[in-house]
Amino acid sequence: MEPNLGTLNLLVGIISAAAVLEALAIIGIGVAAFVIYKRLSELVTTLEAKHVAPAMVRLNAILDDVNGVTSKVREETERVDQAIHSTMDRIDDTADRVRWNVRAKTSRLVGIIRGARVVIEELLQPRTQNQRA
């Protein structure tokens, strides 16, 4: 076998050319990826500036309104609760006073009616000989 350097050189040349093409392809893919990254970054920045930021401003305004309404409802609820409790306390006091006044005024009348009942029962009871003496 006779060594043939021409064939070896051809194979080495093909492998070198393939390696250079692979290197160029990798560089091209890297450049394309960088360009795509830059465009997507600009797109995200634009979307954020045009759509997300105004939406966040509106959302914060709505949340502030909700917070104000919630605090107002809480204050009014506390005020109504205090009013109900004070009204109930006044009603209880009034009921106690009415009850005491009714008892005070009716106790004499009840005593008179009980006394009259005892007198009537005694008068209507049949009397025996032992009781008359």
N, CA, C and O atoms as a printed pandas DataFrame, in Angstrom:
     atom_number atom_name residue_name chain_id  residue_number  x_coord  y_coord  z_coord
0              1         N          MET        A               1    0.795   -1.157    0.000
1              2        CA          MET        A               1    0.000    0.000    0.000
2              3         C          MET        A               1    0.850    1.236    0.000
3              4         O          MET        A               1    1.769    1.439    0.793
4              5         N          GLU        A               2    0.498    1.975   -0.875
5              6        CA          GLU        A               2    1.279    3.180   -1.039
6              7         C          GLU        A               2    0.503    4.348   -0.426
7              8         O          GLU        A               2   -0.665    4.561   -0.753
8              9         N          PRO        A               3    1.139    5.082    0.443
9             10        CA          PRO        A               3    0.409    6.198    1.048
10            11         C          PRO        A               3    0.110    7.253    0.002
11            12         O          PRO        A               3    0.960    7.654   -0.792
12            13         N          ASN        A               4   -1.143    7.682    0.042
13            14        CA          ASN        A               4   -1.589    8.691   -0.885
14            15         C          ASN        A               4   -1.954    9.943   -0.092
15            16         O          ASN        A               4   -2.993   10.007    0.566
16            17         N          LEU        A               5   -1.085   10.914   -0.173
17            18        CA          LEU        A               5   -1.288   12.133    0.597
18            19         C          LEU        A               5   -2.355   13.020   -0.025
19            20         O          LEU        A               5   -2.922   13.860    0.675
20            21         N          GLY        A               6   -2.636   12.875   -1.241
21            22        CA          GLY        A               6   -3.654   13.681   -1.919
22            23         C          GLY        A               6   -5.032   13.395   -1.354
23            24         O          GLY        A               6   -5.822   14.314   -1.138
24            25         N          THR        A               7   -5.320   12.142   -1.117
25            26        CA          THR        A               7   -6.619   11.770   -0.559
26            27         C          THR        A               7   -6.723   12.268    0.865
27            28         O          THR        A               7   -7.772   12.765    1.276
28            29         N          LEU        A               8   -5.626   12.139    1.635
29            30        CA          LEU        A               8   -5.623   12.607    3.016
30            31         C          LEU        A               8   -5.827   14.117    3.066
31            32         O          LEU        A               8   -6.594   14.616    3.890
32            33         N          ASN        A               9   -5.155   14.833    2.200
33            34        CA          ASN        A               9   -5.297   16.286    2.163
34            35         C          ASN        A               9   -6.720   16.690    1.784
35            36         O          ASN        A               9   -7.265   17.658    2.314
36            37         N          LEU        A              10   -7.311   15.936    0.862
37            38        CA          LEU        A              10   -8.687   16.226    0.474
38            39         C          LEU        A              10   -9.638   16.035    1.645
39            40         O          LEU        A              10  -10.505   16.875    1.883
40            41         N          LEU        A              11   -9.485   14.942    2.374
41            42        CA          LEU        A              11  -10.348   14.682    3.538
42            43         C          LEU        A              11  -10.146   15.732    4.627
43            44         O          LEU        A              11  -11.112   16.199    5.230
44            45         N          VAL        A              12   -8.902   16.098    4.877
45            46        CA          VAL        A              12   -8.616   17.136    5.880
46            47         C          VAL        A              12   -9.213   18.464    5.433
47            48         O          VAL        A              12   -9.741   19.208    6.259
48            49         N          GLY        A              13   -9.142   18.770    4.164
49            50        CA          GLY        A              13   -9.728   20.014    3.634
50            51         C          GLY        A              13  -11.238   20.026    3.799
51            52         O          GLY        A              13  -11.822   21.046    4.166
52            53         N          ILE        A              14  -11.882   18.865    3.521
53            54        CA          ILE        A              14  -13.348   18.782    3.664
54            55         C          ILE        A              14  -13.746   18.970    5.132
55            56         O          ILE        A              14  -14.697   19.689    5.436
56            57         N          ILE        A              15  -13.011   18.321    6.033
57            58        CA          ILE        A              15  -13.302   18.438    7.467
58            59         C          ILE        A              15  -13.088   19.885    7.922
59            60         O          ILE        A              15  -13.877   20.407    8.709
60            61         N          SER        A              16  -12.025   20.537    7.431
61            62        CA          SER        A              16  -11.753   21.936    7.798
62            63         C          SER        A              16  -12.861   22.834    7.278
63            64         O          SER        A              16  -13.316   23.730    7.989
64            65         N          ALA        A              17  -13.298   22.608    6.058
65            66        CA          ALA        A              17  -14.370   23.424    5.487
66            67         C          ALA        A              17  -15.655   23.224    6.276
67            68         O          ALA        A              17  -16.385   24.182    6.529
68            69         N          ALA        A              18  -15.937   21.986    6.665
69            70        CA          ALA        A              18  -17.141   21.696    7.458
70            71         C          ALA        A              18  -17.052   22.403    8.814
71            72         O          ALA        A              18  -18.052   22.938    9.291
72            73         N          ALA        A              19  -15.880   22.412    9.435
73            74        CA          ALA        A              19  -15.697   23.064   10.727
74            75         C          ALA        A              19  -15.901   24.566   10.603
75            76         O          ALA        A              19  -16.510   25.191   11.471
76            77         N          VAL        A              20  -15.381   25.156    9.499
77            78        CA          VAL        A              20  -15.559   26.595    9.270
78            79         C          VAL        A              20  -17.030   26.894    9.047
79            80         O          VAL        A              20  -17.540   27.881    9.577
80            81         N          LEU        A              21  -17.729   26.062    8.270
81            82        CA          LEU        A              21  -19.159   26.270    8.037
82            83         C          LEU        A              21  -19.941   26.149    9.354
83            84         O          LEU        A              21  -20.860   26.930    9.602
84            85         N          GLU        A              22  -19.584   25.184   10.187
85            86        CA          GLU        A              22  -20.247   25.028   11.488
86            87         C          GLU        A              22  -20.006   26.260   12.359
87            88         O          GLU        A              22  -20.923   26.746   13.021
88            89         N          ALA        A              23  -18.777   26.758   12.355
89            90        CA          ALA        A              23  -18.459   27.941   13.141
90            91         C          ALA        A              23  -19.253   29.135   12.647
91            92         O          ALA        A              23  -19.772   29.906   13.454
92            93         N          LEU        A              24  -19.360   29.304   11.316
93            94        CA          LEU        A              24  -20.141   30.405   10.757
94            95         C          LEU        A              24  -21.631   30.248   11.101
95            96         O          LEU        A              24  -22.312   31.228   11.400
96            97         N          ALA        A              25  -22.126   29.004   11.055
97            98        CA          ALA        A              25  -23.533   28.766   11.395
98            99         C          ALA        A              25  -23.795   29.104   12.864
99           100         O          ALA        A              25  -24.815   29.713   13.187
100          101         N          ILE        A              26  -22.904   28.721   13.730
101          102        CA          ILE        A              26  -23.064   29.015   15.159
102          103         C          ILE        A              26  -23.008   30.523   15.400
103          104         O          ILE        A              26  -23.791   31.060   16.182
104          105         N          ILE        A              27  -22.081   31.200   14.726
105          106        CA          ILE        A              27  -21.992   32.656   14.851
106          107         C          ILE        A              27  -23.272   33.303   14.315
107          108         O          ILE        A              27  -23.796   34.238   14.921
108          109         N          GLY        A              28  -23.773   32.811   13.187
109          110        CA          GLY        A              28  -25.007   33.345   12.599
110          111         C          GLY        A              28  -26.203   33.125   13.529
111          112         O          GLY        A              28  -27.027   34.023   13.704
112          113         N          ILE        A              29  -26.297   31.942   14.121
113          114        CA          ILE        A              29  -27.396   31.661   15.058
114          115         C          ILE        A              29  -27.283   32.566   16.288
115          116         O          ILE        A              29  -28.290   33.049   16.806
116          117         N          GLY        A              30  -26.052   32.789   16.749
117          118        CA          GLY        A              30  -25.854   33.682   17.900
118          119         C          GLY        A              30  -26.273   35.107   17.589
119          120         O          GLY        A              30  -26.935   35.752   18.403
120          121         N          VAL        A              31  -25.887   35.614   16.396
121          122        CA          VAL        A              31  -26.272   36.969   15.992
122          123         C          VAL        A              31  -27.783   37.066   15.849
123          124         O          VAL        A              31  -28.391   38.041   16.293
124          125         N          ALA        A              32  -28.401   36.039   15.220
125          126        CA          ALA        A              32  -29.861   36.045   15.055
126          127         C          ALA        A              32  -30.565   36.024   16.418
127          128         O          ALA        A              32  -31.552   36.731   16.621
128          129         N          ALA        A              33  -30.055   35.213   17.345
129          130        CA          ALA        A              33  -30.644   35.144   18.684
130          131         C          ALA        A              33  -30.521   36.494   19.399
131          132         O          ALA        A              33  -31.450   36.925   20.081
132          133         N          PHE        A              34  -29.373   37.156   19.238
133          134        CA          PHE        A              34  -29.187   38.468   19.862
134          135         C          PHE        A              34  -30.156   39.492   19.277
135          136         O          PHE        A              34  -30.724   40.297   20.015
136          137         N          VAL        A              35  -30.350   39.469   17.953
137          138        CA          VAL        A              35  -31.271   40.403   17.295
138          139         C          VAL        A              35  -32.701   40.141   17.768
139          140         O          VAL        A              35  -33.446   41.075   18.065
140          141         N          ILE        A              36  -33.074   38.865   17.834
141          142        CA          ILE        A              36  -34.424   38.520   18.316
142          143         C          ILE        A              36  -34.606   38.970   19.761
143          144         O          ILE        A              36  -35.660   39.492   20.126
144          145         N          TYR        A              37  -33.573   38.766   20.583
145          146        CA          TYR        A              37  -33.634   39.190   21.984
146          147         C          TYR        A              37  -33.835   40.702   22.093
147          148         O          TYR        A              37  -34.651   41.166   22.889
148          149         N          LYS        A              38  -33.094   41.466   21.294
149          150        CA          LYS        A              38  -33.222   42.930   21.330
150          151         C          LYS        A              38  -34.628   43.365   20.914
151          152         O          LYS        A              38  -35.224   44.241   21.542
152          153         N          ARG        A              39  -35.157   42.747   19.846
153          154        CA          ARG        A              39  -36.489   43.116   19.368
154          155         C          ARG        A              39  -37.549   42.769   20.413
155          156         O          ARG        A              39  -38.454   43.564   20.669
156          157         N          LEU        A              40  -37.439   41.592   21.011
157          158        CA          LEU        A              40  -38.408   41.198   22.043
158          159         C          LEU        A              40  -38.307   42.109   23.271
159          160         O          LEU        A              40  -39.317   42.449   23.887
160          161         N          SER        A              41  -37.097   42.490   23.609
161          162        CA          SER        A              41  -36.903   43.398   24.740
162          163         C          SER        A              41  -37.566   44.741   24.465
163          164         O          SER        A              41  -38.230   45.299   25.338
164          165         N          GLU        A              42  -37.383   45.267   23.235
165          166        CA          GLU        A              42  -38.030   46.521   22.860
166          167         C          GLU        A              42  -39.545   46.377   22.856
167          168         O          GLU        A              42  -40.258   47.284   23.286
168          169         N          LEU        A              43  -40.044   45.234   22.367
169          170        CA          LEU        A              43  -41.482   44.984   22.326
170          171         C          LEU        A              43  -42.064   44.941   23.738
171          172         O          LEU        A              43  -43.112   45.529   24.003
172          173         N          VAL        A              44  -41.386   44.248   24.632
173          174        CA          VAL        A              44  -41.863   44.175   26.019
174          175         C          VAL        A              44  -41.849   45.553   26.660
175          176         O          VAL        A              44  -42.787   45.910   27.373
176          177         N          THR        A              45  -40.808   46.328   26.422
177          178        CA          THR        A              45  -40.729   47.682   26.975
178          179         C          THR        A              45  -41.856   48.550   26.433
179          180         O          THR        A              45  -42.474   49.304   27.184
180          181         N          THR        A              46  -42.126   48.448   25.140
181          182        CA          THR        A              46  -43.202   49.223   24.526
182          183         C          THR        A              46  -44.559   48.814   25.086
183          184         O          THR        A              46  -45.371   49.672   25.432
184          185         N          LEU        A              47  -44.809   47.511   25.177
185          186        CA          LEU        A              47  -46.078   47.027   25.735
186          187         C          LEU        A              47  -46.247   47.485   27.180
187          188         O          LEU        A              47  -47.333   47.889   27.595
188          189         N          GLU        A              48  -45.177   47.415   27.920
189          190        CA          GLU        A              48  -45.238   47.829   29.323
190          191         C          GLU        A              48  -45.562   49.315   29.427
191          192         O          GLU        A              48  -46.362   49.719   30.269
192          193         N          ALA        A              49  -44.941   50.131   28.570
193          194        CA          ALA        A              49  -45.159   51.575   28.641
194          195         C          ALA        A              49  -46.555   51.959   28.159
195          196         O          ALA        A              49  -47.184   52.847   28.735
196          197         N          LYS        A              50  -47.052   51.290   27.095
197          198        CA          LYS        A              50  -48.339   51.672   26.517
198          199         C          LYS        A              50  -49.539   51.048   27.218
199          200         O          LYS        A              50  -50.596   51.673   27.300
200          201         N          HIS        A              51  -49.395   49.830   27.723
201          202        CA          HIS        A              51  -50.566   49.123   28.225
202          203         C          HIS        A              51  -50.502   48.819   29.725
203          204         O          HIS        A              51  -51.470   49.058   30.446
204          205         N          VAL        A              52  -49.398   48.306   30.183
205          206        CA          VAL        A              52  -49.323   47.861   31.576
206          207         C          VAL        A              52  -49.290   49.048   32.533
207          208         O          VAL        A              52  -50.006   49.045   33.534
208          209         N          ALA        A              53  -48.478   50.058   32.247
209          210        CA          ALA        A              53  -48.367   51.208   33.147
210          211         C          ALA        A              53  -49.699   51.949   33.294
211          212         O          ALA        A              53  -50.083   52.248   34.425
212          213         N          PRO        A              54  -50.433   52.266   32.198
213          214        CA          PRO        A              54  -51.739   52.918   32.378
214          215         C          PRO        A              54  -52.744   52.024   33.122
215          216         O          PRO        A              54  -53.547   52.506   33.921
216          217         N          ALA        A              55  -52.683   50.723   32.845
217          218        CA          ALA        A              55  -53.588   49.814   33.555
218          219         C          ALA        A              55  -53.273   49.807   35.050
219          220         O          ALA        A              55  -54.188   49.758   35.873
220          221         N          MET        A              56  -52.012   49.853   35.402
221          222        CA          MET        A              56  -51.630   49.884   36.816
222          223         C          MET        A              56  -52.091   51.194   37.465
223          224         O          MET        A              56  -52.520   51.197   38.619
224          225         N          VAL        A              57  -52.005   52.297   36.731
225          226        CA          VAL        A              57  -52.467   53.579   37.271
226          227         C          VAL        A              57  -53.968   53.511   37.534
227          228         O          VAL        A              57  -54.430   53.932   38.594
228          229         N          ARG        A              58  -54.731   52.984   36.577
229          230        CA          ARG        A              58  -56.180   52.852   36.755
230          231         C          ARG        A              58  -56.497   51.900   37.899
231          232         O          ARG        A              58  -57.389   52.173   38.702
232          233         N          LEU        A              59  -55.781   50.793   37.980
233          234        CA          LEU        A              59  -56.003   49.813   39.044
234          235         C          LEU        A              59  -55.712   50.423   40.411
235          236         O          LEU        A              59  -56.463   50.202   41.361
236          237         N          ASN        A              60  -54.629   51.189   40.519
237          238        CA          ASN        A              60  -54.314   51.837   41.791
238          239         C          ASN        A              60  -55.386   52.857   42.169
239          240         O          ASN        A              60  -55.731   52.990   43.343
240          241         N          ALA        A              61  -55.915   53.578   41.173
241          242        CA          ALA        A              61  -56.988   54.535   41.455
242          243         C          ALA        A              61  -58.238   53.808   41.945
243          244         O          ALA        A              61  -58.895   54.257   42.884
244          245         N          ILE        A              62  -58.562   52.689   41.309
245          246        CA          ILE        A              62  -59.727   51.898   41.739
246          247         C          ILE        A              62  -59.519   51.370   43.148
247          248         O          ILE        A              62  -60.436   51.409   43.968
248          249         N          LEU        A              63  -58.327   50.878   43.434
249          250        CA          LEU        A              63  -58.036   50.362   44.774
250          251         C          LEU        A              63  -58.116   51.465   45.825
251          252         O          LEU        A              63  -58.576   51.231   46.942
252          253         N          ASP        A              64  -57.667   52.670   45.465
253          254        CA          ASP        A              64  -57.790   53.795   46.398
254          255         C          ASP        A              64  -59.258   54.120   46.666
255          256         O          ASP        A              64  -59.641   54.387   47.805
256          257         N          ASP        A              65  -60.089   54.097   45.602
257          258        CA          ASP        A              65  -61.522   54.339   45.780
258          259         C          ASP        A              65  -62.154   53.265   46.667
259          260         O          ASP        A              65  -62.947   53.572   47.557
260          261         N          VAL        A              66  -61.798   52.013   46.416
261          262        CA          VAL        A              66  -62.339   50.914   47.223
262          263         C          VAL        A              66  -61.911   51.068   48.680
263          264         O          VAL        A              66  -62.698   50.819   49.594
264          265         N          ASN        A              67  -60.677   51.476   48.891
265          266        CA          ASN        A              67  -60.194   51.685   50.250
266          267         C          ASN        A              67  -60.980   52.799   50.937
267          268         O          ASN        A              67  -61.341   52.676   52.107
268          269         N          GLY        A              68  -61.243   53.882   50.211
269          270        CA          GLY        A              68  -62.031   54.981   50.774
270          271         C          GLY        A              68  -63.447   54.552   51.112
271          272         O          GLY        A              68  -63.969   54.885   52.176
272          273         N          VAL        A              69  -64.065   53.810   50.200
273          274        CA          VAL        A              69  -65.432   53.338   50.442
274          275         C          VAL        A              69  -65.457   52.387   51.635
275          276         O          VAL        A              69  -66.365   52.453   52.464
276          277         N          THR        A              70  -64.478   51.517   51.723
277          278        CA          THR        A              70  -64.423   50.570   52.827
278          279         C          THR        A              70  -64.281   51.284   54.161
279          280         O          THR        A              70  -64.953   50.929   55.129
280          281         N          SER        A              71  -63.426   52.272   54.223
281          282        CA          SER        A              71  -63.259   53.007   55.480
282          283         C          SER        A              71  -64.530   53.779   55.828
283          284         O          SER        A              71  -64.901   53.859   56.999
284          285         N          LYS        A              72  -65.196   54.346   54.829
285          286        CA          LYS        A              72  -66.443   55.071   55.070
286          287         C          LYS        A              72  -67.523   54.121   55.589
287          288         O          LYS        A              72  -68.245   54.456   56.528
288          289         N          VAL        A              73  -67.634   52.945   54.982
289          290        CA          VAL        A              73  -68.624   51.953   55.428
290          291         C          VAL        A              73  -68.304   51.518   56.857
291          292         O          VAL        A              73  -69.210   51.360   57.675
292          293         N          ARG        A              74  -67.036   51.327   57.154
293          294        CA          ARG        A              74  -66.639   50.919   58.512
294          295         C          ARG        A              74  -67.036   51.996   59.525
295          296         O          ARG        A              74  -67.571   51.676   60.587
296          297         N          GLU        A              75  -66.778   53.271   59.206
297          298        CA          GLU        A              75  -67.139   54.364   60.109
298          299         C          GLU        A              75  -68.651   54.427   60.310
299          300         O          GLU        A              75  -69.126   54.571   61.437
300          301         N          GLU        A              76  -69.400   54.321   59.222
301          302        CA          GLU        A              76  -70.858   54.387   59.326
302          303         C          GLU        A              76  -71.410   53.199   60.100
303          304         O          GLU        A              76  -72.366   53.344   60.862
304          305         N          THR        A              77  -70.818   52.034   59.912
305          306        CA          THR        A              77  -71.265   50.849   60.644
306          307         C          THR        A              77  -71.038   51.026   62.140
307          308         O          THR        A              77  -71.898   50.681   62.950
308          309         N          GLU        A              78  -69.891   51.559   62.500
309          310        CA          GLU        A              78  -69.620   51.815   63.915
310          311         C          GLU        A              78  -70.591   52.846   64.478
311          312         O          GLU        A              78  -71.062   52.703   65.606
312          313         N          ARG        A              79  -70.892   53.879   63.703
313          314        CA          ARG        A              79  -71.820   54.914   64.162
314          315         C          ARG        A              79  -73.217   54.338   64.370
315          316         O          ARG        A              79  -73.865   54.619   65.378
316          317         N          VAL        A              80  -73.680   53.530   63.412
317          318        CA          VAL        A              80  -75.004   52.913   63.533
318          319         C          VAL        A              80  -75.032   51.945   64.712
319          320         O          VAL        A              80  -76.022   51.883   65.442
320          321         N          ASP        A              81  -73.964   51.200   64.899
321          322        CA          ASP        A              81  -73.895   50.258   66.016
322          323         C          ASP        A              81  -73.982   51.001   67.352
323          324         O          ASP        A              81  -74.685   50.567   68.265
324          325         N          GLN        A              82  -73.268   52.116   67.461
325          326        CA          GLN        A              82  -73.339   52.913   68.689
326          327         C          GLN        A              82  -74.739   53.478   68.900
327          328         O          GLN        A              82  -75.238   53.497   70.026
328          329         N          ALA        A              83  -75.371   53.936   67.831
329          330        CA          ALA        A              83  -76.719   54.481   67.941
330          331         C          ALA        A              83  -77.700   53.407   68.394
331          332         O          ALA        A              83  -78.562   53.666   69.234
332          333         N          ILE        A              84  -77.573   52.206   67.844
333          334        CA          ILE        A              84  -78.469   51.113   68.231
334          335         C          ILE        A              84  -78.265   50.753   69.697
335          336         O          ILE        A              84  -79.233   50.558   70.432
336          337         N          HIS        A              85  -77.008   50.665   70.124
337          338        CA          HIS        A              85  -76.746   50.324   71.524
338          339         C          HIS        A              85  -77.273   51.397   72.476
339          340         O          HIS        A              85  -77.860   51.070   73.507
340          341         N          SER        A              86  -77.069   52.677   72.141
341          342        CA          SER        A              86  -77.569   53.731   73.024
342          343         C          SER        A              86  -79.093   53.729   73.056
343          344         O          SER        A              86  -79.686   53.960   74.110
344          345         N          THR        A              87  -79.735   53.473   71.922
345          346        CA          THR        A              87  -81.197   53.403   71.881
346          347         C          THR        A              87  -81.704   52.234   72.719
347          348         O          THR        A              87  -82.681   52.369   73.455
348          349         N          MET        A              88  -81.047   51.103   72.607
349          350        CA          MET        A              88  -81.458   49.945   73.408
350          351         C          MET        A              88  -81.290   50.221   74.899
351          352         O          MET        A              88  -82.141   49.834   75.700
352          353         N          ASP        A              89  -80.201   50.887   75.275
353          354        CA          ASP        A              89  -80.000   51.236   76.683
354          355         C          ASP        A              89  -81.092   52.185   77.178
355          356         O          ASP        A              89  -81.594   52.019   78.289
356          357         N          ARG        A              90  -81.462   53.169   76.373
357          358        CA          ARG        A              90  -82.527   54.085   76.767
358          359         C          ARG        A              90  -83.865   53.370   76.880
359          360         O          ARG        A              90  -84.650   53.664   77.781
360          361         N          ILE        A              91  -84.136   52.427   75.967
361          362        CA          ILE        A              91  -85.388   51.663   76.028
362          363         C          ILE        A              91  -85.419   50.814   77.294
363          364         O          ILE        A              91  -86.453   50.734   77.958
364          365         N          ASP        A              92  -84.299   50.181   77.635
365          366        CA          ASP        A              92  -84.247   49.386   78.863
366          367         C          ASP        A              92  -84.488   50.262   80.089
367          368         O          ASP        A              92  -85.235   49.875   80.988
368          369         N          ASP        A              93  -83.862   51.440   80.135
369          370        CA          ASP        A              93  -84.078   52.351   81.263
370          371         C          ASP        A              93  -85.536   52.790   81.356
371          372         O          ASP        A              93  -86.113   52.838   82.442
372          373         N          THR        A              94  -86.124   53.110   80.201
373          374        CA          THR        A              94  -87.524   53.536   80.180
374          375         C          THR        A              94  -88.436   52.413   80.642
375          376         O          THR        A              94  -89.373   52.650   81.404
376          377         N          ALA        A              95  -88.173   51.194   80.189
377          378        CA          ALA        A              95  -88.997   50.047   80.599
378          379         C          ALA        A              95  -88.884   49.820   82.102
379          380         O          ALA        A              95  -89.885   49.523   82.755
380          381         N          ASP        A              96  -87.684   49.955   82.660
381          382        CA          ASP        A              96  -87.515   49.804   84.110
382          383         C          ASP        A              96  -88.291   50.874   84.865
383          384         O          ASP        A              96  -88.935   50.573   85.870
384          385         N          ARG        A              97  -88.240   52.117   84.399
385          386        CA          ARG        A              97  -88.981   53.192   85.065
386          387         C          ARG        A              97  -90.486   52.971   84.971
387          388         O          ARG        A              97  -91.203   53.165   85.952
388          389         N          VAL        A              98  -90.972   52.564   83.791
389          390        CA          VAL        A              98  -92.403   52.308   83.627
390          391         C          VAL        A              98  -92.840   51.175   84.538
391          392         O          VAL        A              98  -93.879   51.269   85.192
392          393         N          ARG        A              99  -92.060   50.109   84.586
393          394        CA          ARG        A              99  -92.380   48.964   85.438
394          395         C          ARG        A              99  -92.447   49.393   86.909
395          396         O          ARG        A              99  -93.366   49.000   87.628
396          397         N          TRP        A             100  -91.485   50.190   87.350
397          398        CA          TRP        A             100  -91.461   50.629   88.742
398          399         C          TRP        A             100  -92.666   51.526   89.050
399          400         O          TRP        A             100  -93.295   51.393   90.100
400          401         N          ASN        A             101  -92.982   52.444   88.119
401          402        CA          ASN        A             101  -94.131   53.342   88.326
402          403         C          ASN        A             101  -95.444   52.576   88.352
403          404         O          ASN        A             101  -96.314   52.873   89.171
404          405         N          VAL        A             102  -95.602   51.595   87.469
405          406        CA          VAL        A             102  -96.830   50.801   87.441
406          407         C          VAL        A             102  -96.961   50.018   88.739
407          408         O          VAL        A             102  -98.044   49.961   89.323
408          409         N          ARG        A             103  -95.880   49.421   89.190
409          410        CA          ARG        A             103  -95.927   48.670   90.462
410          411         C          ARG        A             103  -96.252   49.589   91.628
411          412         O          ARG        A             103  -97.054   49.249   92.498
412          413         N          ALA        A             104  -95.625   50.753   91.637
413          414        CA          ALA        A             104  -95.870   51.676   92.743
414          415         C          ALA        A             104  -97.317   52.141   92.771
415          416         O          ALA        A             104  -97.912   52.246   93.843
416          417         N          LYS        A             105  -97.886   52.417   91.618
417          418        CA          LYS        A             105  -99.252   52.930   91.564
418          419         C          LYS        A             105 -100.294   51.833   91.727
419          420         O          LYS        A             105 -101.381   52.088   92.246
420          421         N          THR        A             106  -99.983   50.629   91.296
421          422        CA          THR        A             106 -100.970   49.554   91.383
422          423         C          THR        A             106 -100.879   48.785   92.688
423          424         O          THR        A             106 -101.803   48.036   93.009
424          425         N          SER        A             107  -99.813   48.935   93.449
425          426        CA          SER        A             107  -99.702   48.153   94.684
426          427         C          SER        A             107 -100.783   48.561   95.676
427          428         O          SER        A             107 -101.319   47.694   96.365
428          429         N          ARG        A             108 -101.130   49.862   95.782
429          430        CA          ARG        A             108 -102.205   50.294   96.672
430          431         C          ARG        A             108 -103.545   49.745   96.206
431          432         O          ARG        A             108 -104.348   49.271   97.011
432          433         N          LEU        A             109 -103.781   49.812   94.893
433          434        CA          LEU        A             109 -105.040   49.320   94.338
434          435         C          LEU        A             109 -105.157   47.819   94.553
435          436         O          LEU        A             109 -106.237   47.333   94.891
436          437         N          VAL        A             110 -104.081   47.079   94.368
437          438        CA          VAL        A             110 -104.097   45.635   94.587
438          439         C          VAL        A             110 -104.375   45.344   96.065
439          440         O          VAL        A             110 -105.125   44.421   96.382
440          441         N          GLY        A             111 -103.785   46.116   96.959
441          442        CA          GLY        A             111 -104.036   45.935   98.390
442          443         C          GLY        A             111 -105.493   46.183   98.737
443          444         O          GLY        A             111 -106.082   45.429   99.510
444          445         N          ILE        A             112 -106.080   47.231   98.174
445          446        CA          ILE        A             112 -107.498   47.540   98.447
446          447         C          ILE        A             112 -108.380   46.423   97.913
447          448         O          ILE        A             112 -109.314   45.999   98.594
448          449         N          ILE        A             113 -108.100   45.934   96.702
449          450        CA          ILE        A             113 -108.922   44.861   96.105
450          451         C          ILE        A             113 -108.789   43.586   96.926
451          452         O          ILE        A             113 -109.786   42.893   97.128
452          453         N          ARG        A             114 -107.613   43.257   97.400
453          454        CA          ARG        A             114 -107.439   42.049   98.221
454          455         C          ARG        A             114 -108.191   42.193   99.550
455          456         O          ARG        A             114 -108.822   41.247  100.021
456          457         N          GLY        A             115 -108.115   43.374  100.137
457          458        CA          GLY        A             115 -108.850   43.601  101.396
458          459         C          GLY        A             115 -110.342   43.487  101.191
459          460         O          GLY        A             115 -111.037   42.883  102.009
460          461         N          ALA        A             116 -110.854   44.068  100.090
461          462        CA          ALA        A             116 -112.289   43.990   99.797
462          463         C          ALA        A             116 -112.697   42.546   99.562
463          464         O          ALA        A             116 -113.781   42.138   99.979
464          465         N          ARG        A             117 -111.864   41.779   98.913
465          466        CA          ARG        A             117 -112.168   40.359   98.662
466          467         C          ARG        A             117 -112.286   39.590   99.974
467          468         O          ARG        A             117 -113.200   38.785  100.154
468          469         N          VAL        A             118 -111.353   39.846  100.885
469          470        CA          VAL        A             118 -111.397   39.163  102.179
470          471         C          VAL        A             118 -112.666   39.543  102.924
471          472         O          VAL        A             118 -113.310   38.679  103.518
472          473         N          VAL        A             119 -113.041   40.826  102.905
473          474        CA          VAL        A             119 -114.263   41.277  103.591
474          475         C          VAL        A             119 -115.473   40.609  102.975
475          476         O          VAL        A             119 -116.349   40.135  103.699
476          477         N          ILE        A             120 -115.545   40.558  101.628
477          478        CA          ILE        A             120 -116.695   39.935  100.954
478          479         C          ILE        A             120 -116.753   38.450  101.253
479          480         O          ILE        A             120 -117.836   37.917  101.497
480          481         N          GLU        A             121 -115.625   37.773  101.241
481          482        CA          GLU        A             121 -115.612   36.333  101.568
482          483         C          GLU        A             121 -116.089   36.104  102.989
483          484         O          GLU        A             121 -116.821   35.150  103.249
484          485         N          GLU        A             122 -115.689   36.957  103.903
485          486        CA          GLU        A             122 -116.115   36.794  105.293
486          487         C          GLU        A             122 -117.600   37.050  105.423
487          488         O          GLU        A             122 -118.277   36.354  106.181
488          489         N          LEU        A             123 -118.120   38.017  104.716
489          490        CA          LEU        A             123 -119.546   38.317  104.809
490          491         C          LEU        A             123 -120.393   37.242  104.162
491          492         O          LEU        A             123 -121.508   36.986  104.616
492          493         N          LEU        A             124 -119.899   36.614  103.126
493          494        CA          LEU        A             124 -120.686   35.608  102.412
494          495         C          LEU        A             124 -120.556   34.216  103.006
495          496         O          LEU        A             124 -121.308   33.322  102.621
496          497         N          GLN        A             125 -119.659   34.009  103.899
497          498        CA          GLN        A             125 -119.489   32.690  104.498
498          499         C          GLN        A             125 -120.638   32.425  105.466
499          500         O          GLN        A             125 -121.022   33.314  106.227
500          501         N          PRO        A             126 -121.192   31.207  105.445
501          502        CA          PRO        A             126 -122.245   30.916  106.423
502          503         C          PRO        A             126 -121.627   30.831  107.819
503          504         O          PRO        A             126 -120.522   30.318  107.997
504          505         N          ARG        A             127 -122.358   31.341  108.793
505          506        CA          ARG        A             127 -121.805   31.389  110.140
506          507         C          ARG        A             127 -122.419   30.284  110.979
507          508         O          ARG        A             127 -123.611   29.987  110.903
508          509         N          THR        A             128 -121.584   29.716  111.750
509          510        CA          THR        A             128 -122.078   28.672  112.692
510          511         C          THR        A             128 -122.204   29.281  114.082
511          512         O          THR        A             128 -121.789   30.419  114.301
512          513         N          GLN        A             129 -122.765   28.542  115.006
513          514        CA          GLN        A             129 -123.005   29.018  116.376
514          515         C          GLN        A             129 -121.703   29.377  117.065
515          516         O          GLN        A             129 -121.638   30.364  117.797
516          517         N          ASN        A             130 -120.676   28.593  116.840
517          518        CA          ASN        A             130 -119.399   28.811  117.525
518          519         C          ASN        A             130 -118.721   30.086  117.016
519          520         O          ASN        A             130 -118.029   30.767  117.774
520          521         N          GLN        A             131 -118.911   30.397  115.783
521          522        CA          GLN        A             131 -118.244   31.558  115.220
522          523         C          GLN        A             131 -118.917   32.850  115.675
523          524         O          GLN        A             131 -118.246   33.878  115.763
524          525         N          ARG        A             132 -120.264   32.835  115.979
525          526        CA          ARG        A             132 -120.975   34.047  116.332
526          527         C          ARG        A             132 -120.672   34.475  117.771
527          528         O          ARG        A             132 -120.748   35.658  118.103
528          529         N          ALA        A             133 -120.347   33.555  118.575
529          530        CA          ALA        A             133 -120.139   33.881  119.964
530          531         C          ALA        A             133 -118.821   34.525  120.273
531          532         O          ALA        A             133 -118.546   34.843  121.430
